[in-house]
Amino acid sequence: MRGLVKRLFLALANAIGVPAVCRRLNRKRVTILMYHGLIDDRRPSEWTQLSVDRFEEQICHLARCYSPVSLEQAVAYLSGKASLPDNPVVVTFDDGYRSNYVLGYPVLEKYGVPATVFITTSLLGHGNIPPRETWFDTVYSLAPLLPNGSIDLSAMGLPRFHVSKPADRLAAVEAICERLKQMGSEDRQRIIDKLVMTFPQRQSGDSRYRGAEWDQVRRAKSLVKPGAHTMSHEILSHLPADQAREEIVLSKQIIEQETSGPVLFFAYPNGRREDFTSETKRLVTEAGFHAALTTIEGVNRIGDDLFELKRIGVGSDASIAWFRLAAAGFFDCRRKPKEPQ
């Protein structure tokens, strides 16, 4: 019932022209969109994996109704150093999946829309280390293997679940990931190893989770710029300062070495307000980045903190009706932020 009400509301809001009104009101603000991976079908999938046909529908809408700009242009505008046309919008991806380049790049090129991909360098590998999947994608790959009925993972320090449909499986792995995010890397890996052993039929190397090749990053960089997203996607507020500095600085150095170009922008892993601190921001600034992006929902205004830029996350549940409202800033629930501790 709730889903029906939501769909009716979105349809009505679009029908009476709410997106156009919001575009007018927010025309001087910068909307930054956040994607993750893309897939080539609409089968049920986790939130981070959007079907490429929906992605194209969204990019077509941006090209028609907005002014797509690069992140560099947007940051110059937000810092008062440049002007932009009305309704600027920026496209970003997190993590550095192969699908960003194989499926996403042709769409971006078709519509002339620039983007930034924030790369977790361990996902792409380095030197002789091939591309791999992140720890959370390993967990997500277990979703189809969860059996119907009650699943008790309390011996691993994880919750109990009851599974009866695909949505339950996705909810279960999302809850597992949230629990694992709060652990240190060694404890987390120990539990993930146990989970993988529990489901030996798991197929590793699912193409949807594969990191990009560095050659793909280099070939696309005239339109799709690389940004840094740490080396291992650890939540920076959980790390000692020296380790956080290493994650930030070395990720920048590796990407610059592989692409022979400057890396100007950073995205905080997980990106919620509790996932970075004033110390984190200082480390990012000292590393030479010009701005940093969060996952805090909202649009951006001239004079905003360049090291706390907001984004609107777009996932597999994003209908075009929702997207038109979101891109227009309708869901911007901006409040006066508290200073991170």
Secondary structure, DSSP 8 states (H G I E B T S, - for coil): -HHHHHHHHHHHHHHTTHHHHHHHHTTTSBEEEEE-EEESS-S---TTEEEHHHHHHHHHHHHHHSEE--HHHHHHHHTTS----SSEEEEEEEE-BHHIIIIIHHHHHHHT--EEEEE-HHHH--TT------HHHHHHTTGGG--SEEEE-GGGT--EEEESSHHHHHHHHHHHHHHHHTS-HHHHHHHHHHHHHH-TT--S--GGG-B--HHHHHHHTTTEEEEE--SS---GGGS-HHHHHHHHHHHHHHHHHHHTS---EEE-SS--GGG--HHHHHHHHHTT-SEEEEEEES-B-TTS-TTSEEEEE--TT--HHHHHHHHTTTT----------
